[in-house]
Amino acid sequence: VSLAFKNTVRKLEGENVVGRLPGADPKLREEAVIFTAHHDHLGIRAPKNGDAIYNGALDNASGVALMLAIANAIAEGPRPKRSLIAAGFTAEEQGLLGSEWYCRRPTVPPGNIAANINIDAVNNIGRASDFGFIGYGKSSLDAVVDAVARAQGRVVHGDPFPEKGSFYRSDQFNFARVGVPAVYGRGGPAFVGRSPEWGQEQRELYEKRHYHQPSDQYDDATWNLEGALQDAQLLMLTGLRVANDPKLPTWKPGDEFEKARQKSLVERKSQLGQLR
């Protein structure tokens, strides 16, 4: 095989935006649950149908809005034992670069991050009777999400579209690489009052008509955020349960990220020993 191509390199600066809500427990406040969403999209590119602005309303302004709503709700209530971090990452669309940078220089050591809850596009097409947990079966977080979803009258399952490799395509992947168990998912593809095929059909239509296109913009006539509210409640309660649990979540034995977690916990013990 013979290949030839031209490449253009541009250097750009982007910012991660990170906020911290200190926990209530004097010891556990040194640990944290981190909620994340990427705030970037594709910017201005070649026009399509006369529009050159790639808005990224669903992917991922919606995720940032949901993350901030969760952070505000938690801030208005009783403080959890562990701290809460809300982080908006840059350059996710360019290869998860913002979260990679953060995970290399975290504001909290990886061994002290109890869990990552990542939000990458919300459910904007109505109430769902299920929750598609991308990464389901990998960590002890399964039981937490199961319990919260059950209280909502929903069932939890793994990635409904595993062929897309979604676990490795959003920011939670970089947290997993440094050992942090993660929750990433949203309601669907089973929607209340709809046929079993409807959810997948809507997903395929979005990817064909709007994904990474200028037409990914908010539409008050078609967006139904009842399902997004369901997911916000599920993710917030999951985060609070983890933040108040004395035990840290763990990867399932033999999982590909288990060794990274063990390494981060060893480093944490070493750092504590040095401080003493």
C-alpha positions as CSV (number, residue, x, y, z in Angstrom):
1,V,0.0,0.0,0.0
2,S,1.3,3.4,-0.9
3,L,0.0,6.6,0.8
4,A,0.6,10.3,0.4
5,F,-1.1,13.1,2.2
6,K,-0.6,16.7,3.3
7,N,-1.0,17.8,6.9
8,T,-1.6,21.2,8.5
9,V,-0.7,21.8,12.1
10,R,-2.3,24.6,14.1
11,K,-1.5,25.5,17.7
12,L,-4.5,26.7,19.7
13,E,-5.1,27.5,23.4
14,G,-8.2,26.2,25.3
15,E,-9.2,26.2,28.9
16,N,-10.7,23.7,31.2
17,V,-13.1,25.3,33.8
18,V,-13.1,23.6,37.2
19,G,-15.1,24.4,40.3
20,R,-15.1,22.7,43.8
21,L,-17.7,22.4,46.5
22,P,-15.9,21.3,49.7
23,G,-17.3,18.2,51.4
24,A,-18.6,18.2,55.0
25,D,-16.5,15.4,56.4
26,P,-13.1,16.6,57.7
27,K,-11.4,13.4,56.3
28,L,-13.5,12.5,53.3
29,R,-13.5,16.1,52.0
30,E,-10.0,15.4,50.6
31,E,-11.7,13.0,48.3
32,A,-14.1,14.0,45.5
33,V,-16.8,12.9,43.1
34,I,-16.2,14.8,39.8
35,F,-19.0,15.6,37.4
36,T,-17.7,16.4,33.9
37,A,-18.9,17.6,30.5
38,H,-17.0,19.0,27.5
39,H,-17.7,22.6,26.6
40,D,-16.2,22.6,23.1
41,H,-17.7,21.8,19.7
42,L,-16.4,22.3,16.2
43,G,-16.5,26.1,15.9
44,I,-16.7,27.7,12.4
45,R,-16.1,25.4,9.5
46,A,-17.1,24.9,5.9
47,P,-20.8,26.0,5.4
48,K,-23.6,23.5,5.1
49,N,-26.8,24.9,3.7
50,G,-25.4,28.4,4.1
51,D,-24.5,27.9,7.8
52,A,-20.9,27.8,8.9
53,I,-21.4,27.8,12.7
54,Y,-21.3,24.4,14.3
55,N,-23.4,25.1,17.4
56,G,-23.1,21.8,19.3
57,A,-26.3,22.5,21.2
58,L,-26.9,18.8,22.0
59,D,-23.2,17.8,21.7
60,N,-22.4,19.2,24.2
61,A,-23.9,22.5,25.5
62,S,-26.7,20.3,26.8
63,G,-24.3,18.3,28.9
64,V,-22.7,21.4,30.4
65,A,-26.1,22.8,31.3
66,L,-27.1,19.5,33.0
67,M,-23.8,19.4,34.9
68,L,-24.3,22.9,36.1
69,A,-27.9,22.2,37.1
70,I,-26.8,19.2,39.2
71,A,-24.0,21.2,40.8
72,N,-26.4,24.1,41.7
73,A,-28.9,21.6,43.2
74,I,-26.3,19.9,45.3
75,A,-24.9,23.3,46.5
76,E,-28.3,24.3,47.7
77,G,-28.8,21.2,49.9
78,P,-26.8,19.5,52.7
79,R,-23.2,19.1,51.9
80,P,-22.1,15.5,51.1
81,K,-19.2,14.1,53.0
82,R,-16.8,14.1,50.0
83,S,-16.2,17.2,47.9
84,L,-17.9,17.8,44.6
85,I,-16.0,18.9,41.5
86,A,-17.7,20.2,38.4
87,A,-15.4,20.4,35.4
88,G,-16.0,21.6,31.8
89,F,-13.3,20.3,29.5
90,T,-12.0,21.7,26.3
91,A,-11.0,19.9,23.1
92,E,-13.0,16.7,23.6
93,E,-13.8,16.8,19.9
94,Q,-10.1,16.9,19.0
95,G,-9.3,13.7,20.9
96,L,-10.3,14.1,24.6
97,L,-7.4,16.5,25.0
98,G,-8.8,18.7,27.8
99,S,-9.7,15.7,30.1
100,E,-6.3,14.1,29.2
101,W,-4.5,17.3,30.3
102,Y,-6.6,17.4,33.6
103,C,-6.0,13.7,34.4
104,R,-2.2,14.3,34.0
105,R,-2.4,17.3,36.3
106,P,-5.5,16.7,38.5
107,T,-6.6,19.1,41.2
108,V,-7.3,16.0,43.3
109,P,-5.0,12.9,43.1
110,P,-6.6,10.1,41.1
111,G,-6.6,7.8,44.2
112,N,-8.8,10.4,45.9
113,I,-11.3,10.7,43.1
114,A,-14.1,8.4,44.1
115,A,-15.9,8.4,40.7
116,N,-16.3,10.4,37.5
117,I,-19.9,11.1,36.3
118,N,-19.6,12.2,32.7
119,I,-22.4,13.9,30.7
120,D,-22.0,14.0,26.9
121,A,-25.3,15.0,25.3
122,V,-28.6,14.7,27.1
123,N,-31.8,12.8,26.3
124,N,-33.8,15.4,24.5
125,I,-36.6,13.2,23.1
126,G,-38.7,12.3,26.1
127,R,-39.1,10.1,29.1
128,A,-37.3,6.8,29.0
129,S,-38.2,3.5,30.8
130,D,-34.5,2.5,30.8
131,F,-31.0,3.9,31.3
132,G,-28.2,3.0,28.9
133,F,-25.1,2.8,31.1
134,I,-22.0,2.9,28.9
135,G,-19.4,0.9,30.9
136,Y,-22.1,-1.2,32.8
137,G,-20.5,-4.3,34.2
138,K,-17.1,-2.7,34.8
139,S,-17.3,-1.4,38.4
140,S,-19.2,-1.4,41.7
141,L,-21.0,1.7,40.5
142,D,-23.4,-0.7,38.7
143,A,-25.2,-1.3,42.0
144,V,-25.5,2.4,42.8
145,V,-27.0,3.2,39.4
146,D,-29.2,0.1,39.5
147,A,-30.7,1.2,42.9
148,V,-31.4,4.8,41.8
149,A,-32.9,3.7,38.5
150,R,-35.1,1.1,40.2
151,A,-36.5,3.9,42.5
152,Q,-37.4,5.8,39.3
153,G,-39.1,2.7,37.9
154,R,-36.4,2.3,35.3
155,V,-34.1,-0.6,34.3
156,V,-30.4,-0.3,33.6
157,H,-28.6,-2.0,30.7
158,G,-25.2,-1.7,29.0
159,D,-24.3,0.4,25.9
160,P,-27.3,0.0,23.5
161,F,-24.9,0.6,20.6
162,P,-21.7,-1.2,21.6
163,E,-20.3,-1.3,18.1
164,K,-19.6,2.5,18.4
165,G,-17.1,2.0,21.1
166,S,-18.6,4.9,23.1
167,F,-16.8,4.2,26.4
168,Y,-13.5,5.1,24.7
169,R,-14.8,8.2,22.9
170,S,-15.7,10.5,25.7
171,D,-13.9,12.1,28.7
172,Q,-14.6,9.4,31.2
173,F,-12.1,7.3,29.3
174,N,-9.2,9.4,30.5
175,F,-10.4,9.1,34.1
176,A,-10.6,5.3,33.7
177,R,-7.0,5.3,32.4
178,V,-5.8,6.7,35.7
179,G,-8.0,4.3,37.7
180,V,-11.2,6.3,38.4
181,P,-14.5,4.3,38.0
182,A,-17.0,6.2,35.8
183,V,-20.7,6.6,35.1
184,Y,-21.6,7.7,31.6
185,G,-25.0,7.2,29.9
186,R,-28.5,8.5,29.3
187,G,-32.1,7.3,29.0
188,G,-33.0,5.2,26.0
189,P,-33.5,3.6,23.6
190,A,-36.8,2.5,25.3
191,F,-39.1,5.5,25.5
192,V,-42.5,5.8,27.3
193,G,-45.4,5.4,24.9
194,R,-43.2,4.6,21.9
195,S,-42.5,1.5,19.9
196,P,-39.4,-0.6,20.7
197,E,-37.8,0.6,17.5
198,W,-38.5,4.3,17.9
199,G,-35.5,5.2,20.1
200,Q,-32.9,3.7,17.7
201,E,-34.6,5.3,14.8
202,Q,-34.4,8.7,16.4
203,R,-30.7,8.1,17.3
204,E,-29.9,7.3,13.7
205,L,-31.8,10.3,12.4
206,Y,-29.9,12.6,14.7
207,E,-26.6,11.2,13.6
208,K,-27.5,11.5,9.9
209,R,-29.1,15.0,10.1
210,H,-27.4,16.9,13.0
211,Y,-24.4,15.1,14.5
212,H,-21.3,17.4,14.0
213,Q,-23.3,19.6,11.7
214,P,-24.4,23.3,12.0
215,S,-28.0,22.0,12.5
216,D,-27.1,20.7,16.0
217,Q,-29.0,23.6,17.6
218,Y,-31.7,24.0,20.2
219,D,-35.3,23.7,18.8
220,D,-38.1,24.5,21.3
221,A,-40.6,22.7,19.0
222,T,-38.8,19.4,19.0
223,W,-36.7,19.1,22.1
224,N,-38.5,17.3,25.0
225,L,-36.4,17.6,28.2
226,E,-38.5,15.4,30.5
227,G,-36.0,12.6,29.9
228,A,-33.1,14.9,30.6
229,L,-34.6,15.7,34.0
230,Q,-34.9,12.0,34.7
231,D,-31.3,11.5,34.0
232,A,-30.2,14.6,35.9
233,Q,-32.0,13.2,39.0
234,L,-30.4,9.8,38.5
235,L,-26.9,11.2,38.0
236,M,-27.2,13.6,40.9
237,L,-28.4,10.9,43.4
238,T,-25.7,8.5,42.1
239,G,-23.1,11.1,42.8
240,L,-24.5,11.9,46.3
241,R,-24.6,8.3,47.3
242,V,-21.0,7.8,46.2
243,A,-20.0,11.0,48.0
244,N,-21.5,9.8,51.2
245,D,-20.4,6.2,51.1
246,P,-17.4,5.5,53.4
247,K,-16.0,3.1,50.8
248,L,-14.5,4.0,47.5
249,P,-16.0,2.4,44.3
250,T,-13.9,-0.3,42.8
251,W,-13.5,-1.9,39.3
252,K,-14.7,-5.4,38.9
253,P,-11.9,-8.0,39.4
254,G,-10.0,-8.4,36.1
255,D,-11.3,-5.3,34.5
256,E,-8.8,-3.6,32.2
257,F,-8.6,-0.5,34.5
258,E,-8.3,-2.3,37.8
259,K,-4.5,-2.1,37.9
260,A,-4.6,1.6,37.3
261,R,-6.9,2.0,40.4
262,Q,-4.6,-0.2,42.5
263,K,-1.6,1.9,41.4
264,S,-3.4,5.2,42.3
265,L,-4.3,3.9,45.8
266,V,-0.7,2.8,46.4
267,E,0.4,6.3,45.4
268,R,-2.2,7.8,47.8
269,K,-0.9,5.7,50.7
270,S,2.7,6.8,49.9
271,Q,1.7,10.4,49.8
272,L,-0.1,10.2,53.1
273,G,2.9,8.5,54.6
274,Q,5.2,11.3,53.4
275,L,2.8,13.9,54.9
276,R,2.9,12.1,58.3
